[in-house]
Amino acid sequence: MRMFKYVLKRIALMFFVLFVITTICFVLIRILPRELPMEKSQQELILARWEALGYNKPLLVQYGIYWKNIITKWDFGTSWYIAYRKPAWDLLVSRLLPTVLLNVYSLIFSVPIGLALGIFAAIKKNKWQDNLISTMIIVFISVPSYVYAFLVQYIFYFKLGWLPLQMYSLADAGNTYFSWKMFHSLIAPVLALSFGEIAYHCRFLRAELTETLTSDYMLLARTKGLTKAQATARHALKNAMVPVLPSIIGSLLAIMGGSLIIEQIFSVPGVGQLFMRAINTFDYDVFMLDCIFYTFIGLAGGIVVDLSYGFIDPRIRMGER
């Protein structure tokens, strides 16, 4: 029962924070200048739309109309510049799959490598292998992902010619995102996103596993006759993975935020590139929906990460004092 109340409380707080952030974004966007297209017919349609949304009325009335359209019609506005007269929601949904694929591929690639390096570094603590991996971690974390993007393009496209410069279009890849050609074109942005994630998981698991290997129950396991490898696999690694597994969920959200620039560099037609284009073209309804989308994903992900601790480790009970 306490767990149920805790979940309800977190969901209520999530929607409250979402409402506050949405309000701030709405006010900031509505006070920005708006530009009309050159064609007169388009100008008339946009002005009529703005009239229906109450743009000539007080800001509070505009905000009420905005939420009323969302709740009653699921209408988040219309794109006038990126995709003329296309609903902003439909535009976002059409861009969602490339972003999800890019981030899922990045996790599949980075998580196993990061965990393997973290385990190896913890076992070789204070030896040259650990020092080398720790130095690599510092470098990978310190350098932003867009620097890796340019390095990947320079090495694998200009020098070696193994990977394309940018992601292929649907027409070039056989009208599907699940072809080998499309996957091949996604390798470069996946690599650019993965360096930081590999370092994050390696550092996190190394710290947890190093502490676990020096605990009292590990000494007891060794005195019972278990080898170091057996004790590490059966006891240390199992306990060290309790905080690591929820962090993998948080990683998906983190790299979705980081993929904003990566999608722009590699021409990935995802939500991140849509976000950047909405800013550059003053397509404010699309920009507003993107803000809501990323805020909701971040808040919902935080709840999922917190709850996952209780499912992974039965000793943890959410909502207990």
C-alpha contacts under 8 A as a table, 3 or more apart, distances in Angstrom:
res1	aa1	res2	aa2	distance
1	M	4	F	5.06
1	M	5	K	6.29
2	R	5	K	5.07
2	R	6	Y	6.06
2	R	318	M	7.68
2	R	319	G	5.68
2	R	320	E	7.07
3	M	6	Y	5.01
3	M	7	V	6.26
3	M	317	R	7.41
3	M	318	M	5.72
3	M	319	G	5.60
3	M	320	E	7.99
4	F	7	V	5.19
4	F	8	L	6.28
5	K	8	L	5.10
5	K	9	K	6.05
5	K	319	G	7.56
6	Y	9	K	5.08
6	Y	10	R	6.17
6	Y	318	M	6.79
6	Y	319	G	5.17
7	V	10	R	5.14
7	V	11	I	6.15
8	L	11	I	5.12
8	L	12	A	6.10
9	K	12	A	5.15
9	K	13	L	6.19
10	R	13	L	5.10
10	R	14	M	5.99
10	R	303	I	6.91
11	I	14	M	4.89
11	I	15	F	6.34
11	I	303	I	7.77
12	A	15	F	5.35
12	A	16	F	6.26
13	L	16	F	4.96
13	L	17	V	6.15
14	M	17	V	5.27
14	M	18	L	6.09
14	M	299	L	6.04
14	M	300	A	7.25
15	F	18	L	4.82
15	F	19	F	6.00
16	F	19	F	5.07
16	F	20	V	6.30
17	V	20	V	5.06
17	V	21	I	6.16
18	L	21	I	5.28
18	L	22	T	5.94
18	L	292	I	7.42
18	L	295	T	6.63
18	L	296	F	6.60
18	L	299	L	7.86
19	F	22	T	5.06
19	F	23	T	6.05
20	V	23	T	5.12
20	V	24	I	6.36
21	I	24	I	5.14
21	I	25	C	6.20
21	I	295	T	7.79
22	T	25	C	5.14
22	T	26	F	6.00
22	T	291	C	7.55
22	T	292	I	6.37
23	T	26	F	5.09
23	T	27	V	6.21
24	I	27	V	5.33
24	I	28	L	6.24
25	C	28	L	5.20
25	C	29	I	6.03
25	C	288	M	6.97
25	C	291	C	7.54
26	F	29	I	5.20
26	F	30	R	6.04
26	F	63	Y	7.52
26	F	288	M	7.00
27	V	30	R	5.31
27	V	31	I	6.39
27	V	59	L	7.60
28	L	31	I	5.56
28	L	32	L	6.75
29	I	32	L	5.37
29	I	284	Y	6.76
29	I	288	M	7.75
30	R	33	P	7.87
30	R	59	L	7.94
34	R	282	F	7.12
35	E	282	F	7.44
36	L	43	Q	5.94
36	L	46	I	7.67
37	P	40	K	7.70
37	P	42	Q	6.63
37	P	43	Q	6.15
38	M	42	Q	7.81
38	M	43	Q	7.43
39	E	42	Q	5.49
39	E	43	Q	6.37
40	K	43	Q	4.94
40	K	44	E	6.35
41	S	44	E	5.32
41	S	45	L	6.56
42	Q	45	L	5.18
42	Q	46	I	6.19
43	Q	46	I	5.19
43	Q	47	L	6.05
44	E	47	L	5.17
44	E	48	A	6.12
45	L	48	A	5.14
45	L	49	R	6.22
46	I	49	R	4.99
46	I	50	W	6.12
46	I	80	W	7.70
47	L	50	W	5.01
47	L	51	E	6.13
48	A	51	E	5.03
48	A	52	A	6.35
49	R	52	A	5.09
49	R	53	L	6.31
50	W	53	L	5.03
50	W	54	G	6.30
50	W	55	Y	5.42
51	E	54	G	5.15
51	E	55	Y	5.79
51	E	56	N	6.74
52	A	55	Y	7.72
53	L	62	Q	6.41
53	L	65	I	6.36
53	L	66	Y	7.22
54	G	57	K	5.17
54	G	58	P	7.93
54	G	61	V	7.08
54	G	62	Q	5.35
54	G	65	I	7.33
55	Y	58	P	7.72
55	Y	59	L	7.90
55	Y	62	Q	6.44
57	K	61	V	6.38
57	K	62	Q	6.62
58	P	61	V	5.42
58	P	62	Q	6.47
59	L	62	Q	5.00
59	L	63	Y	6.21
60	L	63	Y	5.08
60	L	64	G	6.29
61	V	64	G	5.06
61	V	65	I	6.28
62	Q	65	I	5.14
62	Q	66	Y	6.18
63	Y	66	Y	4.98
63	Y	67	W	6.38
64	G	67	W	5.37
64	G	68	K	6.05
65	I	68	K	4.97
65	I	69	N	6.15
66	Y	69	N	5.37
66	Y	70	I	6.46
66	Y	76	F	7.53
67	W	70	I	5.00
67	W	71	I	6.09
68	K	71	I	5.27
68	K	72	T	5.87
68	K	73	K	7.78
69	N	72	T	5.42
69	N	73	K	5.19
69	N	74	W	6.21
69	N	75	D	5.22
69	N	76	F	7.12
70	I	73	K	5.60
70	I	74	W	4.19
70	I	75	D	4.76
70	I	76	F	5.77
71	I	74	W	5.72
71	I	75	D	7.89
72	T	75	D	7.95
75	D	87	P	7.48
75	D	88	A	7.95
75	D	89	W	7.34
76	F	87	P	7.35
76	F	88	A	6.00
76	F	89	W	6.19
76	F	285	D	6.86
76	F	286	V	7.98
76	F	289	L	6.50
77	G	87	P	6.11
77	G	88	A	5.56
77	G	89	W	7.71
77	G	285	D	5.21
77	G	286	V	7.26
78	T	85	R	5.84
78	T	86	K	5.75
78	T	87	P	4.41
78	T	88	A	4.93
78	T	285	D	6.09
78	T	286	V	7.17
79	S	82	I	6.16
79	S	83	A	5.67
79	S	84	Y	5.78
79	S	85	R	5.52
79	S	86	K	5.40
79	S	87	P	6.00
79	S	88	A	5.47
79	S	91	L	7.95
79	S	283	D	6.24
79	S	285	D	6.46
79	S	286	V	6.11
80	W	83	A	6.17
80	W	84	Y	4.44
80	W	85	R	5.38
80	W	86	K	7.37
80	W	283	D	6.55
81	Y	84	Y	5.56
81	Y	281	T	6.52
81	Y	282	F	7.78
81	Y	283	D	5.99
82	I	277	R	7.42
82	I	278	A	7.23
82	I	281	T	7.40
82	I	283	D	7.08
83	A	86	K	5.61
83	A	91	L	7.66
86	K	90	D	7.07
86	K	91	L	6.79
87	P	90	D	5.41
87	P	91	L	6.37
88	A	91	L	5.06
88	A	92	L	6.22
88	A	285	D	6.63
88	A	286	V	5.27
88	A	289	L	7.10
89	W	92	L	5.13
89	W	93	V	6.23
89	W	286	V	7.96
89	W	289	L	7.41
90	D	93	V	5.16
90	D	94	S	6.16
91	L	94	S	5.23
91	L	95	R	6.52
92	L	95	R	5.24
92	L	96	L	6.27
92	L	271	V	6.47
92	L	274	L	7.75
92	L	286	V	7.82
92	L	289	L	8.00
92	L	290	D	7.63
93	V	96	L	5.12
93	V	97	L	7.76
94	S	97	L	7.12
95	R	98	P	6.32
95	R	99	T	7.11
95	R	269	P	6.11
95	R	270	G	4.47
95	R	271	V	5.32
95	R	274	L	7.51
96	L	99	T	5.45
96	L	100	V	6.27
96	L	270	G	5.80
96	L	271	V	5.79
97	L	100	V	5.12
97	L	101	L	6.07
97	L	270	G	7.12
98	P	101	L	5.15
98	P	102	L	6.07
98	P	177	Y	7.52
98	P	268	V	6.86
98	P	269	P	6.44
98	P	270	G	5.12
98	P	271	V	7.99
99	T	102	L	5.18
99	T	103	N	6.25
99	T	256	M	7.48
99	T	259	S	7.94
99	T	268	V	7.72
99	T	269	P	7.79
99	T	270	G	4.79
99	T	271	V	6.13
99	T	272	G	7.32
100	V	103	N	5.28
100	V	104	V	5.97
101	L	104	V	5.15
101	L	105	Y	5.96
102	L	105	Y	5.38
102	L	106	S	6.19
102	L	186	L	6.94
102	L	189	P	7.48
102	L	190	V	6.27
103	N	106	S	4.98
103	N	107	L	6.23
103	N	190	V	7.49
103	N	252	L	6.52
103	N	255	I	6.62
103	N	256	M	6.44
103	N	259	S	7.89
104	V	107	L	5.12
104	V	108	I	6.16
104	V	252	L	7.48
105	Y	108	I	5.10
105	Y	109	F	6.19
105	Y	190	V	6.55
106	S	109	F	5.21
106	S	110	S	5.93
106	S	190	V	4.97
106	S	191	L	7.17
106	S	193	L	6.47
106	S	194	S	5.62
107	L	110	S	5.14
107	L	111	V	5.54
107	L	194	S	7.39
107	L	197	E	7.82
107	L	251	S	7.84
107	L	252	L	7.03
108	I	111	V	6.02
108	I	112	P	7.09
109	F	112	P	6.59
109	F	113	I	6.95
109	F	194	S	7.13
110	S	113	I	5.39
110	S	114	G	5.88
110	S	194	S	5.29
110	S	195	F	7.39
110	S	197	E	5.99
110	S	198	I	4.98
111	V	114	G	5.14
111	V	115	L	6.04
111	V	197	E	7.24
111	V	198	I	6.32
111	V	201	H	6.68
111	V	248	I	7.57
112	P	115	L	5.24
112	P	116	A	6.01
113	I	116	A	5.17
113	I	117	L	6.14
113	I	198	I	6.36
114	G	117	L	5.25
114	G	118	G	6.10
114	G	197	E	7.34
114	G	198	I	4.20
114	G	199	A	6.27
114	G	200	Y	7.37
114	G	201	H	5.00
114	G	202	C	4.43
115	L	118	G	4.97
115	L	119	I	6.17
115	L	198	I	7.81
115	L	201	H	5.91
115	L	202	C	5.39
115	L	205	L	6.44
116	A	119	I	5.24
116	A	120	F	6.20
116	A	202	C	7.46
117	L	120	F	5.07
117	L	121	A	6.00
117	L	133	I	7.45
117	L	202	C	5.69
118	G	121	A	5.13
118	G	122	A	6.16
118	G	201	H	7.14
118	G	202	C	4.04
118	G	203	R	6.24
118	G	204	F	7.49
118	G	205	L	5.25
118	G	206	R	4.48
119	I	122	A	5.21
119	I	123	I	6.25
119	I	202	C	7.70
119	I	205	L	6.81
119	I	206	R	6.05
119	I	209	L	7.11
120	F	123	I	5.24
120	F	124	K	6.16
120	F	130	D	7.73
121	A	124	K	5.07
121	A	125	K	5.84
121	A	129	Q	6.66
121	A	130	D	4.58
121	A	133	I	6.68
121	A	134	S	7.94
121	A	206	R	6.26
122	A	125	K	5.01
122	A	130	D	7.22
122	A	206	R	5.01
122	A	207	A	7.49
122	A	209	L	6.14
122	A	210	T	5.22
123	I	210	T	7.64
124	K	127	K	5.58
124	K	128	W	7.96
124	K	129	Q	6.41
124	K	130	D	5.65
125	K	129	Q	7.99
125	K	130	D	5.49
125	K	210	T	7.59
126	N	129	Q	7.99
126	N	130	D	5.81
126	N	131	N	6.55
127	K	130	D	5.34
127	K	131	N	6.34
128	W	131	N	4.98
128	W	132	L	6.04
129	Q	132	L	5.14
129	Q	133	I	6.23
130	D	133	I	5.20
130	D	134	S	6.01
131	N	134	S	5.07
131	N	135	T	6.14
132	L	135	T	5.19
132	L	136	M	6.32
133	I	136	M	5.02
133	I	137	I	6.15
134	S	137	I	5.00
134	S	138	I	6.38
134	S	203	R	7.69
135	T	138	I	5.22
135	T	139	V	6.43
136	M	139	V	5.13
136	M	140	F	6.07
136	M	199	A	7.65
137	I	140	F	5.14
137	I	141	I	6.05
137	I	199	A	4.78
137	I	200	Y	7.59
137	I	202	C	7.57
137	I	203	R	6.95
138	I	141	I	5.37
138	I	142	S	5.99
138	I	199	A	7.74
139	V	142	S	5.22
139	V	143	V	6.25
140	F	143	V	5.66
140	F	195	F	5.85
140	F	196	G	5.40
140	F	199	A	5.99
141	I	144	P	7.37
141	I	195	F	7.85
141	I	196	G	5.30
141	I	199	A	6.24
141	I	200	Y	7.22
143	V	147	V	6.76
143	V	148	Y	7.65
144	P	147	V	5.72
144	P	148	Y	7.09
144	P	196	G	7.89
145	S	148	Y	5.17
145	S	149	A	6.32
145	S	192	A	5.90
145	S	193	L	5.94
145	S	195	F	7.67
145	S	196	G	7.10
145	S	258	G	7.28
145	S	262	I	7.40
146	Y	149	A	4.76
146	Y	150	F	6.49
146	Y	192	A	7.18
146	Y	261	I	6.69
146	Y	262	I	6.23
146	Y	265	I	7.88
147	V	150	F	5.34
147	V	151	L	6.33
148	Y	151	L	4.93
148	Y	152	V	5.96
148	Y	192	A	5.04
148	Y	193	L	7.86
148	Y	195	F	7.80
149	A	152	V	5.19
149	A	153	Q	6.23
149	A	188	A	7.51
149	A	189	P	6.69
149	A	191	L	7.89
149	A	192	A	4.82
149	A	193	L	7.93
149	A	262	I	6.92
149	A	265	I	7.45
150	F	153	Q	5.08
150	F	154	Y	6.06
151	L	154	Y	5.05
151	L	155	I	6.05
152	V	155	I	5.31
152	V	156	F	5.65
152	V	157	Y	7.49
152	V	188	A	6.33
152	V	191	L	7.44
152	V	192	A	6.72
153	Q	156	F	5.59
153	Q	157	Y	5.17
153	Q	158	F	6.72
153	Q	165	L	6.03
153	Q	188	A	7.19
154	Y	157	Y	5.71
154	Y	158	F	5.02
154	Y	159	K	6.32
155	I	158	F	5.96
155	I	159	K	5.01
155	I	160	L	6.12
156	F	159	K	6.03
156	F	160	L	4.99
156	F	161	G	5.55
156	F	162	W	5.37
156	F	163	L	5.57
156	F	188	A	7.94
157	Y	160	L	5.78
157	Y	161	G	4.29
157	Y	162	W	5.98
157	Y	163	L	5.35
157	Y	164	P	5.99
157	Y	165	L	5.88
158	F	161	G	5.84
161	G	164	P	7.38
163	L	184	H	7.10
163	L	185	S	6.59
163	L	187	I	7.49
163	L	188	A	6.74
164	P	167	M	7.05
164	P	185	S	5.84
164	P	188	A	7.78
165	L	188	A	7.97
165	L	266	F	7.01
166	Q	185	S	6.70
166	Q	265	I	7.70
166	Q	266	F	4.46
166	Q	267	S	5.82
166	Q	268	V	7.65
167	M	182	M	7.28
167	M	185	S	4.83
167	M	186	L	5.97
167	M	266	F	5.85
167	M	267	S	5.93
167	M	268	V	5.84
168	Y	172	D	5.93
168	Y	173	A	6.21
168	Y	181	K	7.84
168	Y	182	M	6.18
168	Y	185	S	5.98
169	S	172	D	5.25
169	S	173	A	6.25
170	L	173	A	5.09
170	L	174	G	6.19
170	L	175	N	4.46
170	L	176	T	5.95
170	L	177	Y	6.89
170	L	182	M	7.95
171	A	174	G	5.52
171	A	175	N	5.02
172	D	175	N	7.23
173	A	176	T	6.43
173	A	177	Y	7.35
173	A	179	S	6.62
173	A	181	K	5.56
173	A	182	M	5.38
174	G	179	S	7.16
176	T	179	S	6.15
176	T	182	M	7.76
177	Y	182	M	5.88
177	Y	183	F	7.59
178	F	182	M	6.57
178	F	183	F	6.87
179	S	182	M	5.30
179	S	183	F	6.30
180	W	183	F	4.99
180	W	184	H	6.00
181	K	184	H	5.04
181	K	185	S	6.38
182	M	185	S	5.19
182	M	186	L	6.40
183	F	186	L	5.05
183	F	187	I	6.53
184	H	187	I	5.47
185	S	188	A	6.70
186	L	189	P	5.67
186	L	190	V	6.13
187	I	190	V	5.05
187	I	191	L	6.11
188	A	191	L	5.21
188	A	192	A	6.34
189	P	192	A	4.96
189	P	193	L	6.26
189	P	262	I	6.46
189	P	263	E	7.59
189	P	266	F	6.53
190	V	193	L	5.24
190	V	194	S	6.05
191	L	194	S	5.05
191	L	195	F	6.74
192	A	195	F	6.39
192	A	262	I	7.57
193	L	196	G	6.60
193	L	197	E	7.14
193	L	255	I	6.94
193	L	258	G	7.58
193	L	259	S	7.15
193	L	262	I	7.57
194	S	197	E	5.08
194	S	198	I	5.97
195	F	198	I	5.28
195	F	199	A	6.41
196	G	199	A	5.21
196	G	200	Y	6.16
197	E	200	Y	4.98
197	E	201	H	6.22
197	E	251	S	7.28
197	E	255	I	7.94
198	I	201	H	5.49
198	I	202	C	6.02
199	A	202	C	5.10
199	A	203	R	6.00
200	Y	203	R	5.35
200	Y	204	F	6.13
201	H	204	F	5.10
201	H	205	L	6.00
201	H	244	V	7.66
202	C	205	L	5.45
202	C	206	R	5.95
203	R	206	R	5.20
203	R	207	A	6.19
204	F	207	A	5.38
204	F	208	E	6.36
204	F	244	V	7.02
205	L	208	E	5.10
205	L	209	L	5.80
205	L	240	A	6.93
205	L	241	M	7.39
205	L	244	V	6.47
206	R	209	L	5.21
206	R	210	T	5.82
207	A	210	T	5.32
207	A	211	E	6.41
208	E	211	E	5.39
208	E	212	T	6.26
208	E	240	A	5.28
208	E	241	M	7.97
209	L	212	T	4.92
209	L	213	L	6.01
209	L	236	A	6.53
209	L	237	L	6.52
209	L	240	A	5.29
210	T	213	L	5.29
210	T	214	T	6.72
211	E	214	T	5.55
211	E	215	S	6.67
212	T	215	S	5.24
212	T	218	M	7.57
212	T	236	A	5.50
212	T	237	L	7.95
212	T	239	N	7.38
212	T	240	A	6.55
213	L	218	M	6.19
213	L	232	T	7.21
213	L	236	A	5.92
214	T	218	M	6.82
214	T	219	L	7.67
215	S	218	M	5.61
215	S	219	L	6.95
216	D	219	L	5.19
216	D	220	L	6.40
217	Y	220	L	4.85
217	Y	221	A	6.10
218	M	221	A	4.98
218	M	222	R	6.30
218	M	231	A	6.65
218	M	232	T	7.98
218	M	235	H	7.25
218	M	236	A	7.07
219	L	222	R	5.16
219	L	223	T	6.30
220	L	223	T	5.11
220	L	224	K	6.37
221	A	224	K	5.21
221	A	225	G	6.93
221	A	226	L	5.98
221	A	231	A	6.19
222	R	225	G	5.39
222	R	226	L	4.97
222	R	227	T	6.36
222	R	228	K	6.95
222	R	231	A	6.77
223	T	226	L	7.21
226	L	229	A	7.99
226	L	230	Q	5.79
226	L	231	A	5.84
227	T	230	Q	5.14
227	T	231	A	6.11
228	K	231	A	5.21
228	K	232	T	6.01
229	A	232	T	5.12
229	A	233	A	6.11
230	Q	233	A	5.22
230	Q	234	R	5.93
231	A	234	R	5.34
231	A	235	H	5.55
231	A	236	A	6.59
232	T	235	H	5.66
232	T	236	A	4.67
232	T	237	L	5.68
233	A	236	A	6.34
233	A	237	L	5.39
233	A	238	K	7.01
234	R	237	L	6.71
234	R	238	K	6.39
235	H	238	K	5.39
235	H	239	N	6.32
236	A	239	N	5.44
236	A	240	A	6.05
237	L	240	A	5.01
237	L	241	M	6.08
238	K	241	M	5.44
238	K	242	V	7.11
239	N	242	V	5.63
240	A	243	P	6.74
240	A	244	V	6.97
241	M	244	V	4.76
241	M	245	L	5.88
242	V	245	L	6.02
242	V	246	P	7.52
242	V	309	Y	7.10
242	V	312	I	6.37
242	V	313	D	6.54
243	P	246	P	5.97
243	P	247	S	6.69
243	P	309	Y	7.21
244	V	247	S	5.15
244	V	248	I	6.72
245	L	248	I	5.35
245	L	249	I	7.26
246	P	249	I	5.35
246	P	250	G	6.71
246	P	305	V	5.18
246	P	306	D	7.65
246	P	308	S	6.14
246	P	309	Y	6.69
247	S	250	G	4.93
247	S	251	S	6.09
247	S	305	V	7.17
248	I	251	S	4.90
248	I	252	L	6.72
249	I	252	L	5.52
249	I	253	L	7.11
249	I	301	G	7.25
249	I	304	V	7.92
249	I	305	V	6.42
250	G	253	L	5.30
250	G	254	A	6.26
250	G	301	G	6.57
250	G	302	G	7.26
250	G	305	V	6.70
251	S	254	A	4.90
251	S	255	I	6.13
252	L	255	I	5.50
252	L	256	M	6.22
253	L	256	M	5.08
253	L	257	G	6.57
253	L	297	I	7.15
253	L	298	G	6.33
253	L	301	G	7.03
254	A	257	G	5.33
254	A	258	G	6.39
255	I	258	G	4.64
255	I	259	S	5.79
256	M	259	S	5.13
256	M	260	L	7.13
256	M	272	G	7.87
257	G	260	L	5.89
257	G	272	G	7.77
257	G	294	Y	7.79
258	G	261	I	6.62
258	G	262	I	7.14
259	S	262	I	4.72
259	S	263	E	5.70
259	S	272	G	6.31
260	L	263	E	5.56
260	L	264	Q	6.65
260	L	271	V	7.72
260	L	272	G	4.04
260	L	273	Q	6.11
260	L	275	F	7.49
260	L	276	M	7.37
261	I	264	Q	5.07
261	I	265	I	6.26
261	I	272	G	7.17
261	I	273	Q	7.48
262	I	265	I	5.11
262	I	266	F	6.15
262	I	268	V	7.95
263	E	266	F	5.34
263	E	267	S	5.53
263	E	268	V	4.58
263	E	269	P	7.07
263	E	270	G	6.78
263	E	272	G	6.04
263	E	273	Q	5.43
264	Q	267	S	5.14
264	Q	268	V	6.55
264	Q	272	G	7.38
264	Q	273	Q	5.19
264	Q	276	M	7.55
265	I	268	V	7.90
267	S	273	Q	7.47
268	V	273	Q	6.80
269	P	273	Q	6.09
269	P	274	L	7.22
270	G	273	Q	5.50
270	G	274	L	6.27
271	V	274	L	4.89
271	V	275	F	6.09
271	V	290	D	7.49
272	G	275	F	5.05
272	G	276	M	6.50
273	Q	276	M	5.13
273	Q	277	R	6.14
274	L	277	R	5.08
274	L	278	A	5.99
275	F	278	A	5.20
275	F	279	I	6.54
275	F	286	V	7.54
275	F	287	F	5.92
275	F	290	D	6.11
276	M	279	I	5.27
276	M	280	N	6.36
277	R	280	N	5.04
277	R	281	T	5.93
277	R	283	D	7.91
278	A	281	T	5.35
278	A	282	F	5.77
278	A	283	D	4.70
278	A	284	Y	6.50
278	A	286	V	6.04
278	A	287	F	5.21
279	I	282	F	5.31
279	I	283	D	6.60
279	I	284	Y	7.31
279	I	287	F	6.47
280	N	283	D	7.85
283	D	286	V	5.74
283	D	287	F	6.32
284	Y	287	F	4.85
284	Y	288	M	5.95
285	D	288	M	5.09
285	D	289	L	6.31
286	V	289	L	5.16
286	V	290	D	6.21
287	F	290	D	5.10
287	F	291	C	6.29
288	M	291	C	5.14
288	M	292	I	6.41
289	L	292	I	5.08
289	L	293	F	6.07
290	D	293	F	4.92
290	D	294	Y	6.18
291	C	294	Y	5.43
291	C	295	T	6.07
292	I	295	T	5.14
292	I	296	F	5.98
293	F	296	F	5.27
293	F	297	I	6.16
294	Y	297	I	5.13
294	Y	298	G	6.11
295	T	298	G	5.21
295	T	299	L	6.19
296	F	299	L	5.20
296	F	300	A	5.89
297	I	300	A	5.26
297	I	301	G	5.84
298	G	301	G	5.14
298	G	302	G	6.30
299	L	302	G	5.18
299	L	303	I	6.68
300	A	303	I	5.25
300	A	304	V	6.35
301	G	304	V	5.02
301	G	305	V	6.10
302	G	305	V	5.18
302	G	306	D	6.28
303	I	306	D	5.19
303	I	307	L	6.17
304	V	307	L	5.21
304	V	308	S	5.99
305	V	308	S	5.17
305	V	309	Y	6.85
306	D	309	Y	5.69
306	D	310	G	7.57
307	L	310	G	5.54
307	L	311	F	6.86
307	L	318	M	7.15
308	S	311	F	5.11
308	S	312	I	6.05
309	Y	312	I	5.26
309	Y	313	D	5.95
309	Y	316	I	6.72
310	G	313	D	5.39
310	G	314	P	5.74
310	G	315	R	7.32
310	G	316	I	4.97
310	G	317	R	5.63
310	G	318	M	6.47
311	F	314	P	6.15
313	D	316	I	5.80
314	P	317	R	7.09
317	R	320	E	5.90
